[in-house]
Amino acid sequence: MKTCLTIAKSNTQTFFILGLLLIIFYGCSRQLKENLNVSGTSSGTGLPGPVATLATTADVLTLDATTGRLKKGGADYYGAGVNYYDAFYRVIINASHSDTSYKKGIRQLEARGIPFIRFSVLGYYPDDLNYYKNSEADYFLKLDSFVKFAGDHNVGLIPCFFWNHSTISDFVGEKVKAWAHLEEAGNKTNAFITTYIQKMVTRYGNNKTIWAWEFGNETNIKTDPAGMSFQQQKWLYPITSATGQGGIPATRSWDDTLHTTQLNAAYNKFQGLVRFFENQLGLPNRALFSGNTLSTWGAYSRYYGIWGADTKSALETMMLWQNGNLGTITIHPYLNNEGAASYNTSIGNIITGAKAKADAFNRALFIGEFGVQESYTGNKLQKFAEYLNAIRGSSVQLSALWVFDPLGGATGYMQDWAVTPSYRSYQLDSLEALNNYYRSLPH
């Protein structure tokens, strides 16, 4: 009897504990769903939130870490998109934040079957971040509308979080080297990026229009000043402005530079935060990209504190080293990379070499920017065809043309690179044909 009573008492305690755990689990699940906005409201604001489209691994880009293949719907994915750099940036810089001219561009992309865009989601200058900081609710409502419109028109999104990495540390009043010390107590850059990443992943992680996440844009250019003179170091300093344009500092110093190891620590922090919030909410683990360009002149030598040129093979190795543990490699190959001071070979060979290096280490290659500028004095159509032949011939899965429909178009600030349906449209025609080819492949 005593034994039976002891067992009964033990079972009662067990049931009580299990019941308590169920209550806690229910509460946590409910809170997570609220954070995901599945109720249709923005958590903590009472404002309408984005429509939850219940993203699964079938809807977004994922990475097979074993093979280094990008997947969508369980199959290898191939697609050629565009950089619509200022599609949302025009909303940020518009005085009333009401510019919706991106709608026309997105409709044009849908008509041509262009599957996705890469775009800046936060801003370029430090002052641009004031919209997010001071009007966060409106910022996200406008972004909600942007995401929904793109989704309604079958255009996927790859948002680039920190397009100009120095902007974040400038904005919070720290030197750029704060990116090298994200784990230190009181680091304001870390506090900003952690909060922003959490809000983005929580708000849009369940939205199938968001295909992947990207850290920044060409951050690897401003790395590894070791072995350089003071004048040479200036080459690696982030942007400055004597007039303080956009909140940019007038001067920079050694404390505004990063070593590749420090840059990779920032990439790994980005990966860790995204994965933490995705896994916390049961979201699909999207592919992650650095946003890097090709490793620049002397990158391998400068990594070791030496000032000197590198071989093509050394630069390819550096390309591998400068993408952290993301499992992907991002490059922006341009025609200036063909010269003797860089890769000293054709753009086609640069692309096929980068793909071979990525394949050798089971990394997915994303050509995040490419294109032929209007000022190029050679045969533009032939050179652009060389790009696409190399992309297709070496089986690069993901690429994005630079740059679609920038503000001002053919007469604007990016007139040398702008591509629209009425200006330099041969590039869009070629992308459309490439995507039609991809769609014809067996899945």
Legacy VTK file of the C-alpha trace (Angstrom):
# vtk DataFile Version 3.0
C-alpha trace
ASCII
DATASET POLYDATA
POINTS 443 float
0.000 0.000 0.000
2.809 2.374 0.887
4.419 1.608 -2.465
1.133 2.265 -4.276
0.674 5.557 -2.447
4.213 6.568 -3.306
3.610 5.774 -6.976
0.300 7.635 -6.968
1.955 10.654 -5.355
4.746 10.501 -7.907
2.264 10.258 -10.785
0.303 13.225 -9.446
3.447 15.307 -9.355
4.354 14.140 -12.851
0.912 15.044 -14.254
1.084 18.444 -12.541
4.491 19.161 -14.094
3.357 17.949 -17.522
0.277 20.124 -17.306
2.374 23.126 -16.366
4.733 22.491 -19.265
1.787 22.259 -21.676
0.492 25.609 -20.466
3.935 27.181 -20.945
4.291 25.589 -24.387
0.865 26.874 -25.439
1.742 30.365 -24.276
5.081 30.337 -26.098
3.503 28.999 -29.274
0.850 31.668 -29.142
3.471 34.369 -28.676
5.551 33.044 -31.571
2.497 33.077 -33.823
1.785 36.643 -32.794
5.384 37.542 -33.643
4.885 35.938 -37.038
1.823 38.171 -37.560
-0.363 35.232 -38.561
-3.185 37.064 -36.846
-2.837 39.841 -39.416
-1.547 42.512 -37.050
1.910 43.841 -36.395
3.114 42.516 -33.058
3.402 45.215 -30.469
2.061 48.029 -32.667
-1.578 47.202 -33.285
-0.975 48.083 -36.934
-1.829 45.755 -39.813
1.030 43.356 -40.446
2.129 41.634 -43.632
-0.078 38.924 -45.030
1.359 35.595 -43.922
1.819 33.443 -47.011
3.112 30.457 -45.051
6.502 30.001 -46.650
7.924 26.503 -46.843
11.160 25.148 -48.248
9.247 24.654 -51.508
8.799 28.420 -51.867
12.185 29.882 -50.940
15.822 29.364 -51.863
17.545 26.893 -49.584
21.068 25.539 -49.599
22.032 21.888 -49.637
25.146 22.229 -47.506
26.429 18.816 -48.574
26.402 19.458 -52.315
26.458 23.253 -52.376
23.336 23.322 -54.551
20.600 25.951 -54.331
17.172 24.354 -54.059
13.608 25.485 -54.576
10.708 23.080 -54.378
13.128 20.236 -53.656
14.898 20.605 -57.007
17.981 22.471 -58.194
16.980 26.042 -58.989
18.302 28.179 -61.845
17.321 31.807 -62.324
18.625 35.123 -63.645
17.198 38.171 -61.902
18.034 41.857 -61.741
19.324 44.356 -59.260
16.446 46.739 -58.677
18.708 48.595 -56.272
16.536 51.593 -55.427
13.121 49.961 -55.801
12.464 50.467 -52.075
15.215 53.027 -51.501
13.101 55.516 -53.471
10.438 55.109 -50.786
12.992 55.815 -48.049
14.380 59.002 -49.614
11.061 60.379 -50.847
10.029 63.338 -48.644
6.617 61.812 -47.899
7.796 58.195 -48.336
5.024 57.739 -50.871
6.958 56.945 -54.064
5.435 53.799 -55.566
7.031 54.083 -59.006
8.582 50.663 -58.352
5.191 49.167 -59.264
5.683 49.953 -62.937
9.105 48.304 -62.913
7.889 45.184 -61.118
5.064 44.798 -63.637
7.613 45.051 -66.448
9.747 42.350 -64.852
6.742 40.088 -64.419
5.864 40.523 -68.093
9.340 39.285 -69.047
9.396 36.415 -66.575
12.296 37.846 -64.551
12.006 35.783 -61.357
13.577 37.921 -58.613
15.194 41.199 -57.641
18.048 42.090 -55.320
17.458 45.430 -53.588
18.561 47.697 -50.743
16.074 47.497 -47.896
17.463 49.935 -45.319
19.379 52.796 -46.936
22.764 53.976 -48.133
23.642 57.078 -46.082
23.500 57.279 -42.274
20.719 59.856 -42.476
18.617 57.405 -44.486
18.220 55.312 -41.345
16.260 58.072 -39.635
13.119 56.937 -41.444
13.387 53.491 -39.874
14.426 54.865 -36.485
11.888 57.668 -36.185
8.971 56.189 -38.136
9.407 52.469 -37.712
5.713 51.631 -38.001
5.385 53.542 -41.274
8.661 52.099 -42.577
7.368 48.565 -42.123
3.915 49.345 -43.475
5.512 50.694 -46.656
7.784 47.669 -46.827
4.759 45.414 -46.308
3.102 47.007 -49.325
6.289 46.620 -51.372
6.659 42.939 -50.483
3.003 42.226 -51.158
3.060 43.958 -54.548
6.130 41.994 -55.616
4.528 38.750 -54.475
1.273 39.534 -56.247
3.296 39.968 -59.457
5.418 36.830 -59.115
8.702 38.590 -58.429
10.791 37.150 -55.602
12.886 39.327 -53.306
16.440 39.159 -51.995
16.728 42.067 -49.552
20.223 43.364 -48.869
20.258 44.457 -45.218
23.349 46.618 -44.776
24.188 47.843 -48.273
26.862 50.214 -46.979
28.212 48.585 -43.807
29.862 51.777 -42.533
26.436 53.451 -42.491
25.346 51.364 -39.503
28.323 52.172 -37.296
28.265 55.817 -38.451
24.603 56.048 -37.548
25.087 54.742 -34.004
28.205 56.888 -33.456
30.892 54.199 -33.572
33.969 53.569 -35.689
33.558 51.001 -38.434
35.853 48.631 -36.537
32.921 48.130 -34.168
31.953 45.402 -36.658
35.061 43.554 -35.445
33.888 43.587 -31.840
30.213 42.648 -32.064
30.433 40.392 -29.012
31.688 43.139 -26.713
29.277 44.542 -24.132
27.798 47.879 -25.086
28.521 47.534 -28.810
25.901 49.762 -30.457
26.457 48.372 -33.941
25.691 44.897 -32.628
22.570 46.132 -30.842
21.300 47.774 -34.026
21.884 44.829 -36.371
20.521 42.298 -33.866
17.286 44.212 -33.469
16.900 44.866 -37.182
17.594 41.267 -38.193
15.119 40.028 -35.587
12.405 42.350 -36.862
13.000 41.456 -40.507
13.133 37.690 -40.007
10.206 37.711 -37.597
8.071 39.862 -39.847
8.878 38.359 -43.248
10.306 34.932 -42.496
6.919 33.368 -43.160
6.433 35.216 -46.448
7.261 33.185 -49.538
8.024 36.322 -51.585
11.299 36.626 -49.645
13.632 34.142 -51.317
16.891 34.690 -49.421
18.701 37.118 -47.092
21.836 39.109 -47.917
24.257 40.855 -45.554
25.557 43.845 -47.525
27.143 45.086 -50.710
30.794 44.604 -51.613
31.932 44.888 -48.015
35.017 42.834 -48.832
36.481 45.708 -50.883
37.246 47.624 -47.681
39.374 44.988 -45.967
42.969 44.091 -45.093
44.929 47.352 -44.833
47.936 45.616 -43.259
51.254 46.356 -44.974
49.925 49.529 -46.569
51.210 53.060 -46.166
48.898 55.734 -44.806
48.069 56.925 -48.325
47.447 53.362 -49.482
45.184 52.732 -46.495
42.886 55.507 -47.649
41.969 53.314 -50.609
40.266 50.975 -48.152
38.521 53.603 -46.063
34.722 53.764 -46.306
33.192 56.792 -48.002
33.797 60.266 -46.606
32.200 63.647 -47.216
33.823 66.985 -46.507
30.346 68.509 -46.312
28.872 65.732 -44.193
26.537 64.598 -46.982
23.931 62.219 -45.671
25.598 62.106 -42.261
28.887 60.693 -43.584
32.001 61.569 -41.542
34.472 63.992 -43.133
37.487 61.858 -42.203
38.334 58.213 -41.597
41.117 56.365 -39.822
42.604 52.921 -39.269
39.697 52.264 -36.906
37.349 52.390 -39.883
38.966 49.362 -41.595
38.488 45.631 -41.169
40.607 42.542 -41.695
39.049 39.613 -43.559
38.927 37.595 -40.338
36.904 40.391 -38.722
34.620 40.651 -41.739
33.990 36.913 -41.604
33.125 37.206 -37.927
30.446 39.745 -38.923
29.131 37.392 -41.628
29.012 34.547 -39.132
27.192 36.752 -36.644
24.656 37.566 -39.365
24.225 33.874 -40.096
23.865 33.013 -36.417
21.201 35.644 -35.791
19.163 34.765 -38.882
19.261 31.064 -38.085
18.408 31.657 -34.430
15.260 33.604 -35.246
14.290 31.274 -38.108
14.661 28.189 -35.940
12.956 29.819 -32.970
9.885 30.391 -35.126
10.041 27.164 -37.129
10.791 28.974 -40.390
12.584 27.563 -43.432
16.326 28.224 -43.428
16.815 30.460 -46.446
20.042 30.738 -48.390
22.352 33.462 -47.061
24.631 35.647 -49.178
27.464 38.017 -48.308
26.910 40.485 -51.160
30.656 40.442 -51.904
32.333 41.434 -55.112
35.369 39.674 -56.572
38.378 39.904 -54.284
40.245 43.086 -55.190
43.845 43.771 -56.230
46.392 42.261 -53.855
43.704 40.845 -51.537
45.584 37.602 -50.839
48.884 39.388 -50.204
47.239 42.061 -48.053
45.610 39.341 -45.964
49.134 38.419 -44.895
50.270 42.026 -44.470
52.091 42.303 -47.788
51.607 44.975 -50.463
51.680 43.270 -53.847
49.729 41.836 -56.764
48.193 38.350 -56.716
47.736 35.578 -59.229
44.274 34.607 -60.478
44.491 31.440 -58.374
45.325 33.425 -55.218
42.422 35.795 -55.820
40.076 32.812 -56.250
41.297 31.440 -52.932
40.615 34.803 -51.321
37.130 34.758 -52.832
36.555 31.522 -50.944
37.955 32.921 -47.697
35.907 36.116 -47.729
32.427 34.619 -47.376
32.520 33.325 -43.818
30.541 30.181 -43.026
27.560 31.162 -45.160
27.959 28.135 -47.427
27.739 30.408 -50.471
30.099 32.607 -52.480
28.982 35.921 -53.956
30.872 37.768 -56.687
30.289 40.863 -58.838
32.468 40.319 -61.928
32.924 43.427 -64.073
34.972 44.150 -67.153
37.652 46.051 -65.215
38.534 42.715 -63.613
39.851 41.496 -66.961
42.921 43.752 -66.768
46.494 42.823 -65.907
46.162 44.527 -62.510
43.343 42.150 -61.577
42.513 38.674 -62.916
44.301 39.210 -66.235
41.877 37.091 -68.241
38.492 37.322 -69.953
35.242 37.781 -68.062
34.168 34.340 -69.252
37.269 32.745 -67.727
36.779 34.685 -64.497
33.248 33.300 -64.139
34.133 29.709 -65.026
37.123 29.830 -62.671
35.009 31.144 -59.809
32.411 28.435 -60.422
35.071 25.726 -60.438
36.466 27.013 -57.123
32.979 27.120 -55.593
32.207 23.584 -56.814
35.483 22.255 -55.419
34.417 23.331 -51.940
30.676 22.596 -52.313
29.696 26.245 -52.216
26.812 27.757 -54.164
27.907 30.654 -56.399
25.728 33.752 -56.692
26.766 36.290 -59.325
25.071 39.130 -57.487
25.936 41.782 -60.088
27.137 41.774 -63.672
26.641 43.857 -66.787
28.124 45.872 -69.620
28.075 49.646 -69.206
27.061 52.002 -72.006
30.503 53.631 -72.072
32.190 50.322 -72.959
33.950 50.957 -76.275
33.947 47.371 -77.512
31.084 45.310 -78.910
28.508 45.553 -76.125
26.198 42.828 -77.382
29.084 40.424 -77.869
30.481 41.131 -74.411
27.107 40.700 -72.756
26.672 37.410 -74.599
30.056 36.332 -73.180
28.674 36.894 -69.674
25.552 34.834 -70.292
27.388 32.074 -72.131
29.750 31.692 -69.165
26.864 31.748 -66.667
24.908 29.158 -68.604
27.902 27.099 -69.714
29.345 26.714 -66.213
25.901 26.086 -64.666
25.853 29.105 -62.364
22.497 28.749 -60.639
21.823 32.330 -59.576
22.758 35.657 -61.148
21.444 39.230 -61.171
21.974 41.968 -63.765
23.144 45.427 -62.687
20.985 47.617 -62.774
17.272 47.767 -63.621
15.211 50.975 -63.699
17.309 53.215 -61.405
15.832 56.610 -60.568
16.281 58.902 -63.549
16.747 56.007 -65.970
18.839 56.862 -69.032
19.583 60.373 -67.750
19.855 59.623 -64.028
22.687 58.952 -61.616
23.283 55.449 -63.023
22.825 56.265 -66.705
25.948 54.336 -67.711
24.487 51.139 -66.249
20.726 51.641 -66.388
18.636 49.008 -68.167
14.934 49.521 -68.879
12.465 48.200 -71.471
13.238 51.298 -73.566
16.962 51.775 -72.864
19.644 49.132 -73.443
16.820 46.606 -73.528
18.962 43.987 -75.288
20.149 42.978 -71.819
16.586 42.328 -70.648
15.866 40.441 -73.865
18.844 38.171 -73.200
17.841 37.584 -69.566
14.326 36.684 -70.656
15.717 34.125 -73.097
18.037 32.679 -70.430
15.173 32.246 -67.974
13.048 30.600 -70.647
15.892 28.136 -71.149
16.066 27.462 -67.415
12.324 26.782 -67.317
12.704 24.235 -70.100
15.119 22.129 -68.037
13.723 18.928 -66.480
12.979 19.208 -62.783
LINES 1 444
443 0 1 2 3 4 5 6 7 8 9 10 11 12 13 14 15 16 17 18 19 20 21 22 23 24 25 26 27 28 29 30 31 32 33 34 35 36 37 38 39 40 41 42 43 44 45 46 47 48 49 50 51 52 53 54 55 56 57 58 59 60 61 62 63 64 65 66 67 68 69 70 71 72 73 74 75 76 77 78 79 80 81 82 83 84 85 86 87 88 89 90 91 92 93 94 95 96 97 98 99 100 101 102 103 104 105 106 107 108 109 110 111 112 113 114 115 116 117 118 119 120 121 122 123 124 125 126 127 128 129 130 131 132 133 134 135 136 137 138 139 140 141 142 143 144 145 146 147 148 149 150 151 152 153 154 155 156 157 158 159 160 161 162 163 164 165 166 167 168 169 170 171 172 173 174 175 176 177 178 179 180 181 182 183 184 185 186 187 188 189 190 191 192 193 194 195 196 197 198 199 200 201 202 203 204 205 206 207 208 209 210 211 212 213 214 215 216 217 218 219 220 221 222 223 224 225 226 227 228 229 230 231 232 233 234 235 236 237 238 239 240 241 242 243 244 245 246 247 248 249 250 251 252 253 254 255 256 257 258 259 260 261 262 263 264 265 266 267 268 269 270 271 272 273 274 275 276 277 278 279 280 281 282 283 284 285 286 287 288 289 290 291 292 293 294 295 296 297 298 299 300 301 302 303 304 305 306 307 308 309 310 311 312 313 314 315 316 317 318 319 320 321 322 323 324 325 326 327 328 329 330 331 332 333 334 335 336 337 338 339 340 341 342 343 344 345 346 347 348 349 350 351 352 353 354 355 356 357 358 359 360 361 362 363 364 365 366 367 368 369 370 371 372 373 374 375 376 377 378 379 380 381 382 383 384 385 386 387 388 389 390 391 392 393 394 395 396 397 398 399 400 401 402 403 404 405 406 407 408 409 410 411 412 413 414 415 416 417 418 419 420 421 422 423 424 425 426 427 428 429 430 431 432 433 434 435 436 437 438 439 440 441 442
